[in-house]
Amino acid sequence: MLPITEVRIHLLPISKTNLRAYASITISGCFVVHGLRVLQGEHGLFVGMPRRKRESTPSQDIAHPINTETRQQIESMVIDAFTEAMAQRPMQPVEHDRNPPGHED
């Protein structure tokens, strides 16, 4: 197993996009990977690896696990840290229309 010693989560404001947060992981206390993304998919949360955009070709992963066990470990630790960060986030007010349809002043 990969010795992940720290996971940091940067929550994003609630929006209509599927991007929920950015994450960084520290491996063995000496190597950091930034730019992991916590995304909301059709079947729940998943972790996207750091990517770079290219003009001539589709975006490409900068770093990624090469086996399923490592991918599952990273995803599990990042999603657990995201869930914990969300639980500690203060409640945000929901914006409501002051005059809903049919109730104009």
CNS distance restraints for C-alpha pairs under 8 A (distance, minus, plus):
assign (resid   1 and name CA) (resid  69 and name CA) 7.65 0.50 0.50
assign (resid   1 and name CA) (resid  70 and name CA) 6.72 0.50 0.50
assign (resid   1 and name CA) (resid  73 and name CA) 7.79 0.50 0.50
assign (resid   2 and name CA) (resid  27 and name CA) 7.27 0.50 0.50
assign (resid   2 and name CA) (resid  70 and name CA) 6.58 0.50 0.50
assign (resid   2 and name CA) (resid  73 and name CA) 7.76 0.50 0.50
assign (resid   3 and name CA) (resid  27 and name CA) 5.65 0.50 0.50
assign (resid   3 and name CA) (resid  28 and name CA) 5.28 0.50 0.50
assign (resid   4 and name CA) (resid  25 and name CA) 6.72 0.50 0.50
assign (resid   4 and name CA) (resid  26 and name CA) 5.71 0.50 0.50
assign (resid   4 and name CA) (resid  27 and name CA) 4.47 0.50 0.50
assign (resid   4 and name CA) (resid  28 and name CA) 5.98 0.50 0.50
assign (resid   4 and name CA) (resid  29 and name CA) 7.70 0.50 0.50
assign (resid   4 and name CA) (resid  74 and name CA) 8.00 0.50 0.50
assign (resid   5 and name CA) (resid  25 and name CA) 7.62 0.50 0.50
assign (resid   5 and name CA) (resid  26 and name CA) 5.59 0.50 0.50
assign (resid   5 and name CA) (resid  27 and name CA) 5.69 0.50 0.50
assign (resid   5 and name CA) (resid  28 and name CA) 5.72 0.50 0.50
assign (resid   5 and name CA) (resid  29 and name CA) 5.70 0.50 0.50
assign (resid   6 and name CA) (resid  25 and name CA) 5.68 0.50 0.50
assign (resid   6 and name CA) (resid  26 and name CA) 4.99 0.50 0.50
assign (resid   6 and name CA) (resid  27 and name CA) 7.32 0.50 0.50
assign (resid   6 and name CA) (resid  29 and name CA) 7.48 0.50 0.50
assign (resid   7 and name CA) (resid  23 and name CA) 6.94 0.50 0.50
assign (resid   7 and name CA) (resid  24 and name CA) 5.78 0.50 0.50
assign (resid   7 and name CA) (resid  25 and name CA) 4.57 0.50 0.50
assign (resid   7 and name CA) (resid  26 and name CA) 6.46 0.50 0.50
assign (resid   7 and name CA) (resid  77 and name CA) 7.32 0.50 0.50
assign (resid   7 and name CA) (resid  78 and name CA) 6.46 0.50 0.50
assign (resid   7 and name CA) (resid  81 and name CA) 6.77 0.50 0.50
assign (resid   8 and name CA) (resid  23 and name CA) 5.49 0.50 0.50
assign (resid   8 and name CA) (resid  24 and name CA) 5.17 0.50 0.50
assign (resid   8 and name CA) (resid  25 and name CA) 6.44 0.50 0.50
assign (resid   8 and name CA) (resid  81 and name CA) 7.43 0.50 0.50
assign (resid   9 and name CA) (resid  21 and name CA) 6.66 0.50 0.50
assign (resid   9 and name CA) (resid  22 and name CA) 5.94 0.50 0.50
assign (resid   9 and name CA) (resid  23 and name CA) 4.54 0.50 0.50
assign (resid   9 and name CA) (resid  24 and name CA) 6.70 0.50 0.50
assign (resid   9 and name CA) (resid  78 and name CA) 7.82 0.50 0.50
assign (resid   9 and name CA) (resid  81 and name CA) 6.82 0.50 0.50
assign (resid   9 and name CA) (resid  82 and name CA) 6.18 0.50 0.50
assign (resid   9 and name CA) (resid  85 and name CA) 7.17 0.50 0.50
assign (resid  10 and name CA) (resid  21 and name CA) 5.49 0.50 0.50
assign (resid  10 and name CA) (resid  22 and name CA) 5.13 0.50 0.50
assign (resid  10 and name CA) (resid  23 and name CA) 6.09 0.50 0.50
assign (resid  11 and name CA) (resid  20 and name CA) 6.48 0.50 0.50
assign (resid  11 and name CA) (resid  21 and name CA) 4.43 0.50 0.50
assign (resid  11 and name CA) (resid  22 and name CA) 6.62 0.50 0.50
assign (resid  11 and name CA) (resid  82 and name CA) 7.83 0.50 0.50
assign (resid  11 and name CA) (resid  85 and name CA) 7.61 0.50 0.50
assign (resid  11 and name CA) (resid  86 and name CA) 7.76 0.50 0.50
assign (resid  12 and name CA) (resid  19 and name CA) 7.85 0.50 0.50
assign (resid  12 and name CA) (resid  20 and name CA) 5.75 0.50 0.50
assign (resid  12 and name CA) (resid  21 and name CA) 5.15 0.50 0.50
assign (resid  12 and name CA) (resid  22 and name CA) 7.64 0.50 0.50
assign (resid  13 and name CA) (resid  20 and name CA) 7.80 0.50 0.50
assign (resid  14 and name CA) (resid  20 and name CA) 7.31 0.50 0.50
assign (resid  18 and name CA) (resid  39 and name CA) 5.38 0.50 0.50
assign (resid  18 and name CA) (resid  40 and name CA) 4.85 0.50 0.50
assign (resid  18 and name CA) (resid  41 and name CA) 6.93 0.50 0.50
assign (resid  19 and name CA) (resid  37 and name CA) 6.95 0.50 0.50
assign (resid  19 and name CA) (resid  38 and name CA) 6.15 0.50 0.50
assign (resid  19 and name CA) (resid  39 and name CA) 4.63 0.50 0.50
assign (resid  19 and name CA) (resid  40 and name CA) 6.47 0.50 0.50
assign (resid  20 and name CA) (resid  37 and name CA) 7.58 0.50 0.50
assign (resid  20 and name CA) (resid  38 and name CA) 5.49 0.50 0.50
assign (resid  20 and name CA) (resid  39 and name CA) 5.59 0.50 0.50
assign (resid  20 and name CA) (resid  40 and name CA) 6.88 0.50 0.50
assign (resid  21 and name CA) (resid  37 and name CA) 5.93 0.50 0.50
assign (resid  21 and name CA) (resid  38 and name CA) 5.07 0.50 0.50
assign (resid  21 and name CA) (resid  39 and name CA) 7.32 0.50 0.50
assign (resid  21 and name CA) (resid  82 and name CA) 7.63 0.50 0.50
assign (resid  22 and name CA) (resid  35 and name CA) 6.04 0.50 0.50
assign (resid  22 and name CA) (resid  36 and name CA) 5.63 0.50 0.50
assign (resid  22 and name CA) (resid  37 and name CA) 4.61 0.50 0.50
assign (resid  22 and name CA) (resid  38 and name CA) 6.05 0.50 0.50
assign (resid  23 and name CA) (resid  34 and name CA) 6.47 0.50 0.50
assign (resid  23 and name CA) (resid  35 and name CA) 6.07 0.50 0.50
assign (resid  23 and name CA) (resid  36 and name CA) 4.92 0.50 0.50
assign (resid  23 and name CA) (resid  37 and name CA) 6.02 0.50 0.50
assign (resid  23 and name CA) (resid  38 and name CA) 7.20 0.50 0.50
assign (resid  23 and name CA) (resid  78 and name CA) 7.06 0.50 0.50
assign (resid  24 and name CA) (resid  32 and name CA) 6.78 0.50 0.50
assign (resid  24 and name CA) (resid  33 and name CA) 5.51 0.50 0.50
assign (resid  24 and name CA) (resid  34 and name CA) 4.35 0.50 0.50
assign (resid  24 and name CA) (resid  35 and name CA) 6.27 0.50 0.50
assign (resid  24 and name CA) (resid  36 and name CA) 6.16 0.50 0.50
assign (resid  25 and name CA) (resid  32 and name CA) 5.66 0.50 0.50
assign (resid  25 and name CA) (resid  33 and name CA) 5.39 0.50 0.50
assign (resid  25 and name CA) (resid  34 and name CA) 6.75 0.50 0.50
assign (resid  26 and name CA) (resid  30 and name CA) 6.75 0.50 0.50
assign (resid  26 and name CA) (resid  31 and name CA) 5.52 0.50 0.50
assign (resid  26 and name CA) (resid  32 and name CA) 4.36 0.50 0.50
assign (resid  26 and name CA) (resid  33 and name CA) 6.47 0.50 0.50
assign (resid  27 and name CA) (resid  31 and name CA) 5.13 0.50 0.50
assign (resid  27 and name CA) (resid  32 and name CA) 6.23 0.50 0.50
assign (resid  34 and name CA) (resid  50 and name CA) 7.00 0.50 0.50
assign (resid  35 and name CA) (resid  49 and name CA) 7.10 0.50 0.50
assign (resid  35 and name CA) (resid  50 and name CA) 4.72 0.50 0.50
assign (resid  35 and name CA) (resid  51 and name CA) 7.57 0.50 0.50
assign (resid  36 and name CA) (resid  47 and name CA) 6.70 0.50 0.50
assign (resid  36 and name CA) (resid  48 and name CA) 5.71 0.50 0.50
assign (resid  36 and name CA) (resid  49 and name CA) 4.85 0.50 0.50
assign (resid  36 and name CA) (resid  50 and name CA) 4.94 0.50 0.50
assign (resid  37 and name CA) (resid  47 and name CA) 5.53 0.50 0.50
assign (resid  37 and name CA) (resid  48 and name CA) 4.86 0.50 0.50
assign (resid  37 and name CA) (resid  49 and name CA) 6.46 0.50 0.50
assign (resid  37 and name CA) (resid  50 and name CA) 7.16 0.50 0.50
assign (resid  38 and name CA) (resid  45 and name CA) 6.79 0.50 0.50
assign (resid  38 and name CA) (resid  46 and name CA) 5.96 0.50 0.50
assign (resid  38 and name CA) (resid  47 and name CA) 4.80 0.50 0.50
assign (resid  38 and name CA) (resid  48 and name CA) 6.40 0.50 0.50
assign (resid  38 and name CA) (resid  78 and name CA) 7.81 0.50 0.50
assign (resid  38 and name CA) (resid  79 and name CA) 7.31 0.50 0.50
assign (resid  38 and name CA) (resid  82 and name CA) 7.78 0.50 0.50
assign (resid  39 and name CA) (resid  45 and name CA) 5.60 0.50 0.50
assign (resid  39 and name CA) (resid  46 and name CA) 5.43 0.50 0.50
assign (resid  39 and name CA) (resid  47 and name CA) 6.09 0.50 0.50
assign (resid  39 and name CA) (resid  48 and name CA) 6.94 0.50 0.50
assign (resid  40 and name CA) (resid  44 and name CA) 5.70 0.50 0.50
assign (resid  40 and name CA) (resid  45 and name CA) 4.58 0.50 0.50
assign (resid  40 and name CA) (resid  46 and name CA) 6.51 0.50 0.50
assign (resid  41 and name CA) (resid  45 and name CA) 5.79 0.50 0.50
assign (resid  41 and name CA) (resid  46 and name CA) 6.87 0.50 0.50
assign (resid  45 and name CA) (resid  79 and name CA) 7.28 0.50 0.50
assign (resid  46 and name CA) (resid  75 and name CA) 6.68 0.50 0.50
assign (resid  46 and name CA) (resid  79 and name CA) 7.38 0.50 0.50
assign (resid  47 and name CA) (resid  75 and name CA) 5.60 0.50 0.50
assign (resid  47 and name CA) (resid  78 and name CA) 7.41 0.50 0.50
assign (resid  47 and name CA) (resid  79 and name CA) 7.52 0.50 0.50
assign (resid  49 and name CA) (resid  61 and name CA) 6.23 0.50 0.50
assign (resid  49 and name CA) (resid  62 and name CA) 7.53 0.50 0.50
assign (resid  49 and name CA) (resid  63 and name CA) 6.61 0.50 0.50
assign (resid  49 and name CA) (resid  64 and name CA) 6.00 0.50 0.50
assign (resid  50 and name CA) (resid  61 and name CA) 5.70 0.50 0.50
assign (resid  50 and name CA) (resid  62 and name CA) 5.59 0.50 0.50
assign (resid  50 and name CA) (resid  63 and name CA) 6.23 0.50 0.50
assign (resid  50 and name CA) (resid  64 and name CA) 7.75 0.50 0.50
assign (resid  51 and name CA) (resid  59 and name CA) 6.33 0.50 0.50
assign (resid  51 and name CA) (resid  60 and name CA) 5.34 0.50 0.50
assign (resid  51 and name CA) (resid  61 and name CA) 4.27 0.50 0.50
assign (resid  51 and name CA) (resid  62 and name CA) 5.20 0.50 0.50
assign (resid  51 and name CA) (resid  63 and name CA) 7.70 0.50 0.50
assign (resid  52 and name CA) (resid  59 and name CA) 5.52 0.50 0.50
assign (resid  52 and name CA) (resid  60 and name CA) 5.61 0.50 0.50
assign (resid  52 and name CA) (resid  61 and name CA) 6.56 0.50 0.50
assign (resid  52 and name CA) (resid  62 and name CA) 6.56 0.50 0.50
assign (resid  53 and name CA) (resid  58 and name CA) 6.88 0.50 0.50
assign (resid  53 and name CA) (resid  59 and name CA) 4.35 0.50 0.50
assign (resid  53 and name CA) (resid  60 and name CA) 6.67 0.50 0.50
assign (resid  54 and name CA) (resid  58 and name CA) 6.25 0.50 0.50
assign (resid  54 and name CA) (resid  59 and name CA) 5.63 0.50 0.50
assign (resid  54 and name CA) (resid  60 and name CA) 7.65 0.50 0.50
assign (resid  64 and name CA) (resid  71 and name CA) 7.94 0.50 0.50
assign (resid  65 and name CA) (resid  70 and name CA) 5.91 0.50 0.50
assign (resid  65 and name CA) (resid  71 and name CA) 5.50 0.50 0.50
assign (resid  66 and name CA) (resid  70 and name CA) 7.41 0.50 0.50
assign (resid  66 and name CA) (resid  71 and name CA) 7.66 0.50 0.50
assign (resid  67 and name CA) (resid  71 and name CA) 6.43 0.50 0.50
assign (resid  68 and name CA) (resid  72 and name CA) 6.06 0.50 0.50
assign (resid  69 and name CA) (resid  73 and name CA) 6.20 0.50 0.50
assign (resid  70 and name CA) (resid  74 and name CA) 6.18 0.50 0.50
assign (resid  71 and name CA) (resid  75 and name CA) 6.06 0.50 0.50
assign (resid  72 and name CA) (resid  76 and name CA) 5.92 0.50 0.50
assign (resid  73 and name CA) (resid  77 and name CA) 6.18 0.50 0.50
assign (resid  74 and name CA) (resid  78 and name CA) 6.04 0.50 0.50
assign (resid  75 and name CA) (resid  79 and name CA) 5.94 0.50 0.50
assign (resid  76 and name CA) (resid  80 and name CA) 6.02 0.50 0.50
assign (resid  77 and name CA) (resid  81 and name CA) 6.19 0.50 0.50
assign (resid  78 and name CA) (resid  82 and name CA) 6.08 0.50 0.50
assign (resid  79 and name CA) (resid  83 and name CA) 6.04 0.50 0.50
assign (resid  80 and name CA) (resid  84 and name CA) 6.25 0.50 0.50
assign (resid  81 and name CA) (resid  85 and name CA) 6.14 0.50 0.50
assign (resid  82 and name CA) (resid  86 and name CA) 6.13 0.50 0.50
assign (resid  83 and name CA) (resid  87 and name CA) 6.26 0.50 0.50
assign (resid  84 and name CA) (resid  88 and name CA) 6.49 0.50 0.50
assign (resid  85 and name CA) (resid  89 and name CA) 6.26 0.50 0.50
assign (resid  99 and name CA) (resid 103 and name CA) 5.76 0.50 0.50
assign (resid  99 and name CA) (resid 104 and name CA) 5.42 0.50 0.50
assign (resid  99 and name CA) (resid 105 and name CA) 7.33 0.50 0.50
assign (resid 100 and name CA) (resid 104 and name CA) 7.05 0.50 0.50
